[in-house]
């Protein structure tokens, strides 16, 4: 079947056969499909739609385009968390050690930041010496020794997805649920998991803001996971303000270490709360705990005994980083950054926070990437001093931008209007909206 | 405006602004739009549709992406013919000298054959020495001296169309009327014409087979031409069997010379009849004749006096070809070709001819191209001995394949089933279906 014929089938709104889809994905991998043919087909898929069978078929073909990891020689249940991405979301760095401390093996393959969202790999690289480029043998060794391993997507995992995703990003074909599901699940299924918990963000700072759409995405992710034999659950969480206190690579690792050490400030609490809920769900999925309450107890114990922190320290050591940061998280903070304060523009209650604006601002001062090849400044970031529902007076400090001196002029007034203050309490946030 | 935003607009079914379209065409020309972005937008245009304003806007932007020829210093009215492409259609080689002999200046930019249809440039190159690569200055000189000039599309004429067309061909986005119209008209409007007559093919051998669609295409071409100030007419003609006797480059030039010399055989008559009608339409459009009958008279005179043949001879001379072929058309025929005969499979009347099969067969034995970079064998081809409506006995010779010896085994039985014979006369062909 020539690319033209497969493209014409979807162009005319007909369903593609499994053979068509395998031919497409094979062609993406071996280069017989040109990039301009890939994007033409993907646009036709976006507009004409994919039915459930087609979506499963693409997921499977992308999964099988690469290696599927085999951890059958590890006794512990294999589990992981995936988030659709939010501003200030550092839960991966908490869930991995928490779940590992409770007996889950967590082979976590993560991404880098792009646009307004950060990436776990970038955060980890703010730890001096930390290496996210592990061979499979090394990845497995780390996983066996400390219960979790954190690495980047190699070319062996769902290579078709890697190529297609980059092309979708350049052709406005990212926001289509069946393609999002196929992209996420082809990578996660390659981790050889028993259980997967998904954090699907909804609200203004989420990549799919509308709740009904988020719910559809969450359901589709779960159904796809189950179809491929992985116990999959999704938690829909609000992303209408940054999660926790800090946004920025080193600052977020700092926040996680403070929480693992039991020294977390009030503003950091949402980060821990969400991590506990996601980890607890995973423990129940993995049958390590019978109920959520039982699971939460186990997690609290792992925190209280310092076992989670020990797992983190061990991981940093195994992945080449400096474990001293676990004792002195302040080591992660760069001295001499310029602090630009953000003030409340009126008095009342904070009703809305433009987390997209905050995420983009941190990205633009160097904390993220505009293009995949950009370098990241791990030091810069933002601290949320006040949250939705907090009472403020005009002129109160509500946030701090940490930036390089030469950026200070640029960021002044950058977040003007990012906080909406209203006379009465119009809303409070509810972190968890639904469990799917 | 970033490519992604323009793509998203059409992806969501919204109309593009004139600025969006100019940005797109500029981006195609200067390379800031990647090929994969071009095809994504074109697929969205194909599925979501383009309104009339958008179609005119694309036509204009593609036209303005290149040079528009200026023949204002030539007194004669400037006119041309364009055909949507058929098998055995060699009318360009007759219309150009006929119209020139009657006082029209014909600056004819033509294409090469691809797939099952031939190209005027390939046909001309079967004349020893004939040069289709003329500079604009040279093109104009030839036009002034003999009334017509024939050349290939240079990089200066509608370069955006050239690039987009090649990408559409590879991504199954060719058959969409607004894009077809924009592609044809951006090139024809660049010829600086007063009048344009279009031969829009319908029927099984046409690129748009359905009559209703053909009519839509013809109307849209005429409206677009008029919008850009060119007197445009379209004739819808049947393409359900090859036009005239021969299919194949040198054979078709041979047929034209025989007709210009008044030595045409009965089977060649449709080629002349259609050429006369198209030329007559052009003469009326150019106000050289007041009525079609008057125009036909002028054309018959140009043939009878040998003036049209003289124009052809002069043109061959000016474009570097050997003018002796005008005296001895047989010089064009290659000796020693293998003749493979095609016989009627049953007795009755020829009801249907698969002109696509004949065109593809001639292409595959070397007469055409599968890919743009293929070389063409000018000698090979096909002769139609019997036409639709002809009475045949089983075993009668109905066609001859002229091929290279090593192809003979390959072509045997190649056209089996291409001719449908029925007991009664089921149809006759009517060359001209409508004038738009």
Interface residues (C-beta under 8 A of the other chain):
Chain A: X3 X4 X5 X7 X8 X11 X34 X35 X36 X37 X38 X39 X40 X41 X42 X43 X44 X46 X47 X48 X167 X170 X171 X172 X173
Chain B: X3 X4 X5 X7 X8 X11 X34 X35 X36 X37 X38 X39 X40 X42 X43 X44 X46 X47 X48 X167 X170 X171 X172 X173
